[in-house]
Amino acid sequence: MIPSLHQSLLMVTDLDASTAFYEKIIGLETDRVAEGNVEFATGEATLVLEEDFDPEVLDAFGVDAPGDDRGSGVILAIDIGTPEAVDTVCERATEAGYSVRMEPTDVDWGRRMALLSDPDDYTIEVSALRSG
């Protein structure tokens, strides 16, 4: 069996704001809501937004609490289906006041992509294969 990514977890400071971003801006549908977290089914893997854990829970897992720069070095790439959808997501993000780090661009490896910042400053790549 080839190992596969089944879940990505982002620790967020404001679960409601982050959930709204991924639903209203990115277009993901909520799959499950529980105390302190929200899950989005994204094909093979689940995206989980988790409110910051209690320090004792983090310690039990040997994980440090995220600092103010929690988004540094993290890029979450989401295929949103069509090149036109990349443009649409960026328009929604701009209208809602979110930062678009890189405007929609056709890249050499056959995709149309853009980079956004979510409410916790995680870098979110939205992209799609270009036809032709």
C-alpha angles and dihedrals in degrees: 000000000000112000113246134196107251101171142015118196126200118192106220134190098215114031094189094051093046093046090051091050094052093043103040102029105029095030101231119152121230110247101180136002122199136161105300099356145067126201129207121196107226104174114272095007138041123231111216124194108201126187111232112288125238109269090243091057092049090049091050089057093042091242126139120228112256114255130218090284094056092142096055113120095004124115119177110197118204123185105216098187109247138039088238090057089058089059092045093052091051091050091051091047093050093046090051093049099252121142118258103203095186123018118229108294135177104233129203094250093067103265137110107224144168135185123228135179117233122212091277093046095254109154111244119196114203113190147150137193114265116231120241 
